[in-house]
Amino acid sequence: TEYMHGNSSTCSATVTIEDNINPIANCFDLTVTLDGNGTGNVSAGEFNDSSTDNCAIDTIIASQIDFSCADLGSNIITVTVIDVNGNSATCSSELKVLEKQ
């Protein structure tokens, strides 16, 4: 039979928790119609198609959000999704620029 003699000890440890998991970036394809001045824009968030992250998404950046007559037709936009810990992922979206009818 073992006997407990009231002996004990404690120690401290530092635990570092890291988020090294990139978000999952999902993009919508969009269409923008230029206004009477020949300009149009979208927000970066409009490209977001339910992107996810294990912690939380902080920022969504699009490679281009302002468009003009020079951009008529199909444009490939790179969308970057950044989580609260600085991890990122990208997806591509097709943005069609149309003239005002």
C-alpha atoms as one frame of an Amber mdcrd trajectory, in Angstrom:
protein
   0.000   0.000   0.000   1.258   3.469  -0.847   1.192   6.238   1.689   0.812
   9.937   0.844   3.108  12.126   2.888   1.688  15.464   1.758   4.591  16.205
  -0.579   3.850  18.361  -3.622   5.565  20.680  -6.063   4.495  23.211  -8.660
   6.051  24.755 -11.707   5.149  27.371 -14.299   5.125  26.970 -18.038   4.655
  29.439 -20.854   2.323  28.221 -23.575   2.282  30.049 -26.896  -0.820  29.560
 -28.995  -0.377  30.306 -32.683  -2.820  30.478 -35.553  -0.921  29.179 -38.579
  -3.993  28.218 -40.594  -4.752  30.324 -43.656  -8.323  31.390 -44.312 -10.285
  29.831 -47.161 -10.908  32.492 -49.810 -14.015  32.186 -51.975 -14.903  34.772
 -54.641 -17.957  35.895 -56.577 -17.732  36.969 -60.205 -19.237  40.441 -60.632
 -20.470  42.849 -63.282 -20.246  46.638 -63.035 -21.931  49.088 -65.401 -20.131
  52.380 -65.910 -22.029  55.552 -65.093 -22.538  58.575 -67.401 -19.017  59.752
 -66.592 -17.509  56.448 -67.714 -16.580  55.293 -64.221 -17.736  52.572 -61.877
 -16.584  50.915 -58.693 -17.240  48.047 -56.321 -16.109  47.374 -52.778 -13.658
  44.569 -52.044 -16.292  42.915 -49.842 -18.627  42.470 -52.812 -16.232  39.822
 -54.183 -16.445  37.785 -50.938 -18.423  34.557 -51.332 -18.551  33.288 -47.730
 -14.792  33.092 -47.171 -14.025  31.401 -43.857 -11.323  31.175 -41.205 -10.791
  29.127 -38.058 -10.516  32.342 -36.003 -12.006  35.318 -37.846 -11.557  37.263
 -41.070 -10.178  40.769 -40.580  -9.692  42.293 -44.029 -10.642  41.680 -47.646
  -8.606  43.451 -50.340  -9.260  43.477 -54.096  -6.518  44.214 -56.614  -8.815
  46.739 -58.329 -12.085  48.387 -57.279 -12.312  51.440 -59.572 -13.041  50.986
 -63.265 -13.262  53.147 -66.382 -13.785  52.813 -70.134 -10.232  51.442 -70.358
 -11.445  48.376 -68.403 -14.422  47.458 -70.637 -14.891  43.715 -70.954 -13.536
  40.981 -68.713 -11.050  41.715 -65.926  -9.452  39.211 -63.558  -9.364  40.556
 -60.013  -7.237  39.025 -57.263  -8.977  39.056 -53.886  -6.907  38.642 -50.728
  -8.579  37.489 -47.500  -6.597  38.191 -44.306  -7.482  36.736 -40.899  -7.107
  38.436 -37.504  -3.662  36.854 -37.062  -2.221  37.965 -40.407  -2.663  34.702
 -42.330  -3.924  35.180 -45.868  -5.310  33.414 -48.911  -6.309  34.593 -52.374
  -8.909  33.788 -54.984  -9.597  35.172 -58.441 -12.794  36.767 -59.634 -13.909
  37.752 -63.104 -15.314  41.264 -63.210 -17.124  42.330 -66.379 -17.238  46.051
 -67.076 -20.162  47.191 -69.233 -20.965  50.525 -70.832 -24.018  52.423 -69.648
 -26.922  51.751 -72.018
